[in-house]
Amino acid sequence: MNNNHSIDINRLNAFAEKMVHEKKTAVGFPCNQNIKLADFYHWYAVSGLADVAMNNVGDPRKPSLFALNTHEFENEVIDFFSPLYGFAPDEAWGIVTNGGTDGNNHGIYFGVHVLSARSKLKPILYVSEEAHYSIMRLCDLQGLEMRQIPANIRGEMEVQAFEQALDPGRPALIVIAVGTTFKGGIDNQDAIEEVLARKRPVAVYRHVDAALFGGYLPFTEHADLVSHCERHFDSIAVSGHKFFGFDEPLGLFLTTNEVIATQNPFRVSYLNASVPTITCSRSALAPLKFWWQIHKTGVEGYRRQAELILKNALYLKERLDEIAYPAWKNEFSNTVYFQRPGDWVMKKWSLAPYEDERLGGMLAHDIVMRHEGMHLIDHFIDDLLLDRRGVDA
Ligand SMILES: Cc1ncc(COP(=O)(O)O)c(C=O)c1O
């Protein structure tokens, strides 16, 4: 450690160089590395804001006593996304979160309060076994009873098993996965609704975890899968650093004013408001970055990006088929999962491992984000071919 208070710029530069190099072949995790924020950071520094401690504490929809916030930009981000997720402008409430898990935490927490306003009985949370582990973590954190429902071979909740597990005598908090982490499975919301209509639990709250797919689906012809008015879910969480592409974790959480109205008000006098958010301090920078990106990209830009990743995911699947490499891709998905290659390929391409005996055991996946074009995919296929020939590159 250097004690003379100087910055070891050589060390930092070497680190930055390594990160910039590594990002090019990082295809196993759902982070869009095609980030364009250099101009934002330049403006941020020269504007003087880099030396201001801003904080989005409080309810962005209410006037705040702490003036150093970006609530006006946060609200505009939420107003931009509300109709895209099927919320009417006057019914929507939302925040820019610090990621998908934060959004899920709010969805589950708000859900419990909505259900407890309708029934004195303790709720049961239902979620598919292939849902993201954050749901299990949050159930543990919030002391909730959870029933994990088996998933089919594509990673979608087995609806028959859900029907068997459902206890209609207790309130049901259902976490619906729109794009599971490994296989990109989308739970069948119509079939889940049919079960609910048949078994009629005492109260129901539906939270959608659409961490990755929720980013691009609104810009495709399958937008209905993440539409509140068409699918009748109560809240939705989306990660910002996945499809949209940001340099650090952030996300979106949307719900209705009706849901907010049932929450524990916790009046906080020094904030002049009741504060529905779980965390007190929240990033003021994240909404500003999101606002910047929305204005630079626009709906048309996001539409083109969505089209591109889905087209390239299809190209990857076709190339794998061409070389007869066991691989699968679900509908509407940018995630291709396949037989796990050798360790050097796993490491070089930052691939994530998984196991499913139904598909032959050891698997890995490639999540096609914007930085993975056809050229890179061809390189990846070349490496799989080398690996198959036993060459350790
Ligand atoms: C389906 C799903 N939900 C939630 C999360 C957690 O999101 P975050 O990392 O933004 O907290 C992930 C992360 O990969 C995910 O794949």
Residues whose N, C-alpha, C, O or C-beta is under 5 A from the ligand:
A	BS01	LIG	G99 G100 T101 D102 H132 S134 G179 T180 T181 D209 A211 S239
